[in-house]
Amino acid sequence: MTRPQIIIIFQQNGSGESKIRGIRDHGNNLFELECFDIGVILPPIIDDADDYLPQIIHADLVLDFLKHPDLSYDLALLCRKNNIPVVASGKKIQVAGTFTPPT
């Protein structure tokens, strides 16, 4: 038996809950989900994402449901550094390894 894929989901104020529920309901135990929810009011510009994002990520895939563009961009850079693909639907991030399908 193969190990489940580790998916880390980044969201703000529960913004990815319906997708998380769908993965749990239909994923047939193929995925181990870790959710990282930012539930605070964020400033318009974030110069240093270290206060909001982990320094190290261990995952097979990251899903980005963050609403703040600075955090999404910094998350994409962190994942590129760690060779982790990111799916950030509807975003305009142009970082290698980040997939931005239309919503």
C-alpha positions in Angstrom: 0.0 0.0 0.0 1.3 3.4 -0.9 1.4 6.3 1.6 -1.3 9.0 1.2 -0.1 12.2 -0.5 0.4 15.1 1.9 -1.5 18.2 0.9 -1.2 21.4 2.9 -4.0 23.9 2.4 -3.5 27.6 3.2 -6.6 29.6 3.7 -7.8 32.8 5.2 -10.9 32.8 7.5 -12.0 29.4 6.2 -11.9 30.4 2.5 -11.1 26.8 1.4 -13.5 24.9 3.6 -15.8 23.7 0.8 -12.8 22.4 -1.1 -11.3 20.8 2.0 -14.6 19.0 2.7 -14.7 17.8 -0.9 -11.2 16.3 -0.7 -12.1 14.6 2.6 -15.5 13.3 1.3 -14.2 12.1 -2.1 -10.5 11.5 -1.6 -10.9 7.9 -0.6 -8.1 8.2 2.1 -5.5 8.9 -0.6 -4.6 12.3 0.9 -3.4 13.4 4.3 -4.6 17.0 4.7 -3.0 19.7 6.9 -4.8 23.0 7.1 -3.2 26.3 7.8 -5.8 29.0 8.5 -4.9 32.6 8.9 -7.8 34.1 10.9 -6.5 37.6 11.6 -7.1 40.9 9.9 -4.2 41.5 7.6 -2.6 44.9 6.6 -3.0 46.0 3.0 0.7 45.4 2.3 2.8 42.6 3.9 6.5 43.1 3.6 7.5 40.1 5.7 5.3 37.0 5.5 7.3 35.3 8.2 4.7 36.4 10.7 2.0 34.5 8.8 3.6 31.6 7.0 5.8 28.7 8.3 9.5 28.7 7.5 9.5 25.1 6.3 6.9 23.1 4.5 6.9 19.3 4.0 4.2 18.3 1.5 3.6 16.7 -1.8 1.3 19.5 -2.9 0.1 22.9 -1.5 -3.3 24.4 -2.2 -3.5 28.2 -1.9 -6.8 29.7 -0.9 -5.3 32.8 0.6 -6.9 36.0 -0.3 -3.9 38.3 0.3 -1.8 38.6 -2.8 1.5 39.2 -0.8 1.0 36.0 1.1 0.2 34.0 -2.0 3.3 35.3 -3.7 5.5 34.5 -0.7 3.9 31.1 -0.3 4.7 30.4 -4.0 8.4 31.4 -3.5 8.6 29.2 -0.3 7.2 26.2 -2.2 9.5 26.8 -5.2 12.5 26.8 -2.8 11.3 23.4 -1.4 10.3 21.9 -4.8 6.6 21.7 -3.8 4.0 22.3 -6.5 1.3 24.8 -5.7 -2.2 25.1 -7.1 -3.5 28.7 -6.7 -6.7 28.9 -8.7 -7.6 32.2 -10.2 -4.4 33.9 -9.2 -1.9 35.8 -11.4 1.3 34.5 -9.7 4.1 33.8 -12.1 6.5 31.6 -10.0 7.8 28.4 -11.4 6.0 25.4 -9.9 2.8 27.4 -9.3 -0.3 26.4 -11.3 -3.0 29.0 -11.6 -6.0 27.5 -13.4 -9.0 29.8 -14.0 -11.8 29.5 -11.4 
